[in-house]
């Protein structure tokens, strides 16, 4: 079962993302780090196949999540969810190893499809995130 780590400051968003991902057959670990320095330890403990992270959160942002994820486990795919689209920020995120940037709000099927694509499979799911 593929493992996905979900990082978001909204408990409701973590619950929704977890629901969609678990229905698609993924094991999910969801949480909010208080500091980016917690990320490598959590990755080492959970051993995710992919990290899905909000971009804007208190104490940590998508860029720091991506950097720390790559430090903990090189080549670990990271997907960033954001309502803000800025080409300069997106270029920076890609330099930190982010494989996909998805705009909020997004359909559940779009989320699962992006996750499955990066994990090498296919998936379908209805719903809005």
Backbone as ProteinMPNN parsed JSONL, in Angstrom:
{"seq_chain_A": "XXXXXXXXXXXXXXXXXXXXXXXXXXXXXXXXXXXXXXXXXXXXXXXXXXXXXXXXXXXXXXXXXXXXXXXXXXXXXXXXXXXXXXXXXXXXXXXXXXXXXXXXXXXXXXXXXXXXXXXXXXXXXXXXX", "coords_chain_A": {"N_chain_A": [[0.851, -1.176, 0.0], [0.74, 2.127, -0.996], [2.358, 4.865, 0.659], [1.437, 7.998, 1.927], [2.385, 11.127, 3.062], [0.722, 13.72, 4.572], [0.767, 17.151, 4.928], [-0.539, 19.861, 6.453], [-1.972, 22.922, 7.666], [-4.612, 23.061, 8.281], [-6.93, 21.274, 10.027], [-9.332, 20.284, 9.046], [-8.83, 20.2, 6.261], [-6.754, 18.311, 6.234], [-8.212, 16.085, 7.069], [-10.036, 15.781, 4.929], [-8.267, 15.352, 2.746], [-7.024, 13.011, 3.663], [-9.241, 11.255, 3.645], [-9.873, 11.092, 0.848], [-7.457, 10.017, -0.151], [-7.141, 7.621, 1.317], [-9.434, 6.252, 0.469], [-8.632, 5.764, -2.093], [-6.788, 3.838, -1.71], [-4.414, 4.346, -0.292], [-2.036, 4.508, 2.378], [-2.067, 6.816, 4.989], [-0.38, 9.44, 6.657], [-1.064, 12.14, 8.532], [-0.355, 15.491, 9.505], [0.782, 18.477, 11.251], [3.718, 20.126, 11.184], [5.564, 21.871, 13.687], [7.905, 23.034, 13.226], [10.207, 23.136, 10.482], [12.3, 21.431, 10.945], [11.381, 19.155, 12.147], [10.522, 17.507, 10.164], [12.374, 15.639, 8.76], [12.735, 13.61, 10.725], [10.131, 12.62, 11.075], [9.634, 11.674, 8.502], [11.568, 9.668, 8.393], [10.497, 7.917, 10.279], [7.907, 7.251, 9.275], [8.31, 6.607, 6.591], [7.334, 7.576, 3.932], [6.015, 7.299, 0.562], [5.464, 9.477, -0.856], [5.096, 13.005, -0.403], [2.602, 15.271, 0.456], [1.837, 18.565, 0.57], [0.566, 21.589, 1.99], [1.14, 24.96, 0.878], [1.299, 27.43, 2.336], [1.733, 27.827, 5.701], [1.691, 28.266, 9.268], [4.874, 28.742, 10.678], [6.13, 26.97, 8.955], [6.714, 26.43, 5.481], [5.836, 25.509, 2.074], [8.231, 25.412, 0.603], [10.209, 24.946, 2.575], [9.3, 22.508, 3.526], [9.684, 20.895, 1.241], [12.517, 21.09, 0.929], [13.43, 19.931, 3.345], [12.279, 17.399, 3.137], [13.635, 16.345, 0.922], [16.171, 16.312, 1.985], [15.878, 14.401, 3.967], [15.069, 12.13, 2.543], [16.253, 11.612, -0.349], [14.99, 12.149, -3.643], [12.372, 11.738, -2.94], [9.099, 12.186, -3.876], [7.372, 15.302, -3.914], [4.355, 17.022, -3.567], [2.836, 20.135, -3.87], [0.175, 21.991, -2.538], [-1.69, 24.846, -3.287], [-3.278, 28.063, -3.103], [-2.28, 30.251, -4.185], [-0.724, 31.318, -7.081], [2.339, 31.761, -8.374], [4.804, 32.372, -10.635], [7.591, 32.7, -10.016], [7.81, 31.697, -7.395], [6.97, 29.093, -7.873], [9.025, 28.18, -9.567], [11.142, 28.217, -7.75], [10.213, 26.286, -5.933], [10.31, 24.0, -7.545], [13.06, 23.783, -7.887], [13.678, 22.898, -5.393], [12.875, 20.316, -5.505], [10.158, 19.789, -5.813], [7.601, 18.024, -7.358], [5.053, 18.42, -8.405], [2.599, 21.014, -8.569], [-0.374, 21.91, -7.308], [-3.42, 23.645, -7.756], [-5.566, 25.111, -5.353], [-9.083, 25.525, -5.002], [-9.326, 21.968, -5.556], [-10.399, 19.131, -7.445], [-11.252, 15.966, -6.012], [-10.616, 13.789, -7.634], [-8.64, 14.88, -9.247], [-6.592, 15.314, -7.398], [-6.041, 12.649, -6.522], [-5.303, 11.529, -8.972], [-2.933, 12.977, -9.575], [-1.302, 12.153, -7.447], [-1.23, 9.363, -7.924], [-0.038, 9.355, -10.448], [2.574, 10.26, -9.887], [3.353, 8.182, -8.292], [3.332, 6.124, -10.005], [0.984, 4.822, -10.842], [-2.559, 4.482, -11.55], [-5.561, 6.261, -10.88], [-8.919, 6.942, -9.756], [-11.327, 9.163, -8.494], [-14.138, 10.71, -7.134], [-15.233, 14.0, -6.153], [-14.677, 17.068, -4.31], [-11.941, 18.946, -3.19]], "CA_chain_A": [[0.0, 0.0, 0.0], [1.551, 3.348, -1.041], [2.256, 5.715, 1.843], [1.442, 9.428, 1.621], [2.423, 12.021, 4.207], [-0.035, 14.946, 4.315], [1.139, 18.234, 5.835], [-1.435, 21.008, 6.239], [-2.314, 23.533, 8.943], [-6.048, 22.923, 8.49], [-7.352, 19.926, 10.413], [-10.387, 19.87, 8.115], [-8.201, 19.834, 4.987], [-6.06, 17.036, 6.431], [-9.243, 15.047, 7.121], [-10.547, 15.595, 3.566], [-7.205, 14.735, 1.952], [-6.891, 11.639, 4.153], [-10.39, 10.492, 3.159], [-9.695, 10.813, -0.584], [-6.3, 9.155, -0.366], [-7.425, 6.281, 1.856], [-10.396, 5.613, -0.433], [-7.882, 5.363, -3.285], [-5.891, 2.741, -1.349], [-3.138, 4.797, 0.266], [-1.876, 4.679, 3.823], [-1.841, 8.257, 5.157], [0.055, 10.042, 7.913], [-1.297, 13.568, 8.385], [0.087, 16.251, 10.674], [1.295, 19.828, 11.044], [4.957, 20.342, 11.93], [5.748, 23.183, 14.3], [9.171, 23.515, 12.674], [10.636, 22.268, 9.38], [13.306, 20.479, 11.411], [10.692, 17.926, 12.552], [10.144, 16.738, 8.979], [13.196, 14.451, 8.489], [12.472, 12.548, 11.709], [8.816, 12.039, 10.777], [9.812, 10.901, 7.27], [12.309, 8.443, 8.746], [9.605, 7.021, 11.023], [6.761, 6.803, 8.471], [8.803, 6.148, 5.294], [6.338, 7.805, 2.887], [6.377, 7.217, -0.852], [5.159, 10.792, -1.413], [4.67, 14.032, 0.554], [1.611, 16.215, -0.055], [1.91, 19.649, 1.548], [0.074, 22.933, 1.754], [2.265, 25.873, 0.72], [1.36, 28.448, 3.393], [1.371, 27.357, 7.034], [2.491, 28.954, 10.289], [6.093, 28.076, 11.118], [6.729, 26.153, 7.9], [6.037, 26.616, 4.197], [6.071, 24.436, 1.114], [9.645, 25.339, 0.234], [10.959, 24.288, 3.646], [8.876, 21.103, 3.528], [10.375, 20.229, 0.135], [13.949, 20.994, 1.235], [13.663, 18.958, 4.42], [11.915, 16.08, 2.627], [14.742, 15.889, 0.081], [17.298, 16.039, 2.886], [15.588, 13.155, 4.676], [14.924, 11.001, 1.628], [16.412, 12.137, -1.706], [14.088, 11.635, -4.682], [11.009, 11.602, -2.428], [8.251, 13.158, -4.577], [6.605, 16.255, -3.107], [3.311, 17.791, -4.242], [2.425, 21.313, -3.104], [-1.166, 22.524, -2.771], [-1.674, 26.28, -3.016], [-4.26, 28.935, -3.738], [-1.488, 31.325, -4.79], [0.11, 30.866, -8.19], [3.377, 32.744, -8.667], [5.84, 31.657, -11.389], [8.881, 32.723, -9.323], [7.712, 30.754, -6.278], [6.898, 27.747, -8.452], [10.374, 27.832, -10.028], [11.914, 27.92, -6.544], [9.748, 24.999, -5.418], [10.827, 22.938, -8.424], [14.484, 23.628, -7.561], [13.744, 22.141, -4.138], [12.445, 18.937, -5.733], [8.707, 19.629, -5.913], [7.267, 17.38, -8.629], [3.781, 18.934, -8.907], [1.979, 22.097, -7.819], [-1.801, 21.859, -7.602], [-4.168, 24.809, -7.291], [-6.767, 24.935, -4.54], [-9.587, 24.191, -4.666], [-9.157, 20.986, -6.612], [-11.282, 17.972, -7.38], [-10.638, 14.782, -5.421], [-10.059, 12.97, -8.719], [-7.397, 15.532, -9.673], [-5.618, 15.012, -6.353], [-5.667, 11.231, -6.58], [-4.609, 11.321, -10.237], [-1.571, 13.502, -9.44], [-0.578, 11.255, -6.544], [-1.014, 8.089, -8.618], [0.921, 9.571, -11.533], [3.917, 10.303, -9.315], [3.667, 6.869, -7.712], [3.396, 5.15, -11.083], [-0.264, 4.073, -11.023], [-3.699, 5.269, -12.018], [-6.625, 6.262, -9.887], [-10.07, 7.793, -10.003], [-12.117, 9.432, -7.323], [-14.969, 11.895, -7.286], [-15.297, 14.873, -4.988], [-13.95, 18.337, -4.352], [-11.073, 19.175, -2.038]], "C_chain_A": [[0.898, 1.24, 0.0], [1.284, 4.238, 0.173], [2.395, 7.181, 1.45], [1.44, 10.202, 2.937], [1.737, 13.319, 3.814], [0.32, 15.971, 5.379], [0.272, 19.442, 5.495], [-1.799, 21.585, 7.596], [-3.804, 23.455, 9.241], [-6.4, 21.472, 8.824], [-8.431, 19.402, 9.471], [-9.788, 19.441, 6.778], [-7.452, 18.518, 5.121], [-7.063, 15.884, 6.431], [-9.78, 14.738, 5.717], [-9.511, 14.892, 2.692], [-7.021, 13.273, 2.354], [-8.002, 10.765, 3.588], [-10.21, 10.108, 1.69], [-8.56, 9.827, -0.832], [-6.534, 7.747, 0.162], [-8.43, 5.539, 0.98], [-9.722, 5.123, -1.713], [-6.829, 4.292, -2.965], [-4.541, 3.134, -0.804], [-3.178, 4.785, 1.79], [-1.453, 6.133, 4.034], [-1.386, 8.573, 6.577], [-0.162, 11.534, 7.741], [-0.935, 14.295, 9.668], [0.489, 17.658, 10.265], [2.573, 19.974, 11.852], [4.995, 21.745, 12.515], [7.01, 23.854, 13.772], [9.547, 22.605, 11.502], [11.635, 21.211, 9.825], [12.703, 19.186, 11.94], [10.473, 16.974, 11.376], [11.038, 15.522, 8.729], [12.927, 13.292, 9.452], [11.149, 11.841, 11.417], [8.887, 11.193, 9.5], [10.546, 9.598, 7.561], [11.407, 7.439, 9.45], [8.511, 6.435, 10.14], [7.175, 6.193, 7.131], [7.769, 6.332, 4.181], [6.912, 7.597, 1.488], [6.193, 8.574, -1.531], [4.756, 11.719, -0.276], [3.739, 14.99, -0.174], [1.502, 17.332, 0.974], [1.231, 20.912, 1.057], [1.302, 23.836, 1.603], [2.398, 26.839, 1.887], [0.833, 27.89, 4.709], [2.188, 28.135, 8.051], [3.718, 28.12, 10.666], [6.802, 27.264, 10.055], [5.991, 26.467, 6.599], [6.432, 25.495, 3.245], [7.519, 24.286, 0.707], [10.457, 24.625, 1.31], [10.561, 22.819, 3.773], [9.648, 20.339, 2.453], [11.86, 20.047, 0.424], [14.22, 19.924, 2.285], [13.293, 17.542, 3.983], [13.05, 15.512, 1.773], [15.975, 15.557, 0.917], [17.112, 14.681, 3.57], [15.601, 11.947, 3.756], [15.026, 11.536, 0.198], [15.5, 11.409, -2.687], [12.677, 11.364, -4.184], [10.136, 12.63, -3.142], [7.453, 14.014, -3.594], [5.604, 16.953, -4.028], [2.926, 18.935, -3.319], [1.016, 21.712, -3.528], [-1.143, 24.002, -2.41], [-2.819, 26.993, -3.716], [-3.556, 30.078, -4.455], [-0.634, 30.748, -5.914], [1.058, 31.995, -8.556], [4.509, 32.0, -9.381], [7.206, 31.621, -10.7], [8.896, 31.735, -8.16], [7.704, 29.327, -6.81], [8.261, 27.292, -8.959], [11.262, 27.462, -8.84], [11.518, 26.554, -5.983], [10.288, 23.844, -6.255], [12.323, 22.715, -8.178], [14.669, 22.833, -6.277], [13.182, 20.735, -4.291], [10.949, 18.723, -5.8], [8.37, 19.11, -7.302], [5.975, 17.893, -9.234], [3.277, 20.026, -7.976], [0.526, 22.135, -8.254], [-2.498, 23.063, -6.993], [-5.363, 24.398, -6.461], [-7.839, 25.864, -5.071], [-9.37, 23.242, -5.84], [-10.119, 19.835, -6.389], [-10.52, 16.806, -6.752], [-9.979, 13.904, -6.465], [-8.735, 13.545, -9.208], [-6.279, 15.238, -8.675], [-5.114, 13.584, -6.481], [-4.896, 10.936, -7.862], [-3.158, 11.798, -10.16], [-0.721, 12.607, -8.556], [-0.243, 9.954, -7.258], [0.016, 8.227, -9.736], [2.351, 9.569, -11.0], [4.341, 8.973, -8.709], [3.67, 5.765, -8.764], [2.145, 4.325, -11.29], [-1.349, 4.975, -11.569], [-4.777, 5.214, -10.966], [-7.747, 7.204, -10.267], [-10.818, 7.968, -8.696], [-12.908, 10.695, -7.564], [-14.884, 12.732, -6.033], [-14.437, 16.103, -5.159], [-13.167, 18.51, -3.071], [-11.03, 20.66, -1.758]], "O_chain_A": [[1.729, 1.396, 0.894], [0.155, 4.352, 0.649], [3.328, 7.566, 0.745], [0.606, 9.966, 3.811], [2.124, 13.952, 2.831], [0.195, 15.709, 6.576], [0.341, 19.977, 4.389], [-1.924, 20.847, 8.573], [-4.218, 23.758, 10.36], [-6.198, 20.567, 8.015], [-8.446, 18.218, 9.136], [-10.196, 18.423, 6.219], [-7.507, 17.687, 4.215], [-6.796, 14.827, 5.86], [-9.956, 13.573, 5.36], [-9.84, 13.944, 1.979], [-6.878, 12.401, 1.497], [-7.743, 9.662, 3.107], [-10.373, 8.944, 1.324], [-8.697, 8.905, -1.636], [-6.158, 6.775, -0.493], [-8.298, 4.333, 0.769], [-10.192, 4.175, -2.342], [-6.069, 3.885, -3.844], [-3.605, 2.336, -0.847], [-4.219, 5.022, 2.403], [-0.573, 6.628, 3.33], [-1.923, 8.053, 7.556], [0.483, 12.15, 6.892], [-1.169, 13.798, 10.77], [0.532, 17.985, 9.079], [2.528, 19.949, 13.082], [4.509, 22.694, 11.899], [7.168, 25.071, 13.857], [9.235, 21.415, 11.53], [11.801, 20.196, 9.148], [13.427, 18.216, 12.162], [10.264, 15.777, 11.571], [10.502, 14.438, 8.5], [12.897, 12.132, 9.04], [11.059, 10.616, 11.5], [8.277, 10.127, 9.422], [10.184, 8.546, 7.034], [11.539, 6.233, 9.237], [8.213, 5.245, 10.24], [6.459, 5.348, 6.594], [7.367, 5.355, 3.549], [8.118, 7.704, 1.264], [6.694, 8.802, -2.631], [4.149, 11.282, 0.702], [4.04, 15.461, -1.27], [1.12, 17.088, 2.119], [1.304, 21.264, -0.12], [2.372, 23.528, 2.129], [3.505, 27.049, 2.384], [-0.338, 27.531, 4.828], [3.273, 28.617, 7.728], [3.6, 26.925, 10.939], [7.965, 26.903, 10.233], [4.791, 26.738, 6.61], [7.258, 24.644, 3.574], [7.995, 23.172, 0.49], [11.303, 23.789, 0.994], [11.4, 21.977, 4.094], [10.199, 19.27, 2.716], [12.408, 18.97, 0.19], [15.13, 19.11, 2.132], [13.931, 16.581, 4.414], [13.386, 14.334, 1.889], [16.727, 14.637, 0.594], [18.063, 13.916, 3.728], [16.078, 10.875, 4.129], [14.01, 11.876, -0.407], [15.272, 10.205, -2.568], [11.86, 10.815, -4.924], [10.395, 13.829, -3.034], [6.935, 13.525, -2.591], [5.952, 17.412, -5.116], [2.714, 18.731, -2.124], [0.702, 21.765, -4.717], [-0.636, 24.377, -1.353], [-3.269, 26.578, -4.783], [-4.172, 30.793, -5.245], [0.1, 29.783, -5.701], [0.626, 33.061, -8.996], [5.112, 31.096, -8.803], [7.91, 30.614, -10.789], [9.878, 31.02, -7.961], [8.364, 28.452, -6.25], [8.616, 26.125, -8.794], [12.039, 26.51, -8.913], [12.378, 25.76, -5.604], [10.683, 22.815, -5.706], [12.8, 21.582, -8.252], [15.69, 22.172, -6.09], [13.027, 20.027, -3.295], [10.5, 17.577, -5.841], [8.798, 19.681, -8.305], [5.798, 17.819, -10.45], [3.49, 19.98, -6.764], [0.226, 22.362, -9.426], [-2.211, 23.457, -5.862], [-6.086, 23.463, -6.807], [-7.497, 26.938, -5.565], [-9.246, 23.679, -6.984], [-10.588, 19.603, -5.275], [-9.31, 16.669, -6.93], [-8.914, 13.337, -6.225], [-7.815, 12.799, -9.544], [-5.149, 14.948, -9.07], [-3.908, 13.342, -6.54], [-3.933, 10.17, -7.839], [-2.254, 11.106, -10.626], [0.437, 12.331, -8.868], [0.897, 9.49, -7.206], [0.838, 7.336, -9.95], [3.237, 8.951, -11.591], [5.531, 8.669, -8.62], [3.971, 4.61, -8.46], [2.218, 3.234, -11.857], [-1.083, 6.098, -11.998], [-4.893, 4.227, -10.239], [-7.54, 8.157, -11.018], [-10.927, 7.039, -7.895], [-12.392, 11.651, -8.142], [-14.506, 12.238, -4.971], [-13.581, 16.168, -6.04], [-13.679, 18.246, -1.983], [-10.355, 21.094, -0.824]]}, "name": "protein", "num_of_chains": 1, "seq": "XXXXXXXXXXXXXXXXXXXXXXXXXXXXXXXXXXXXXXXXXXXXXXXXXXXXXXXXXXXXXXXXXXXXXXXXXXXXXXXXXXXXXXXXXXXXXXXXXXXXXXXXXXXXXXXXXXXXXXXXXXXXXXXXX"}
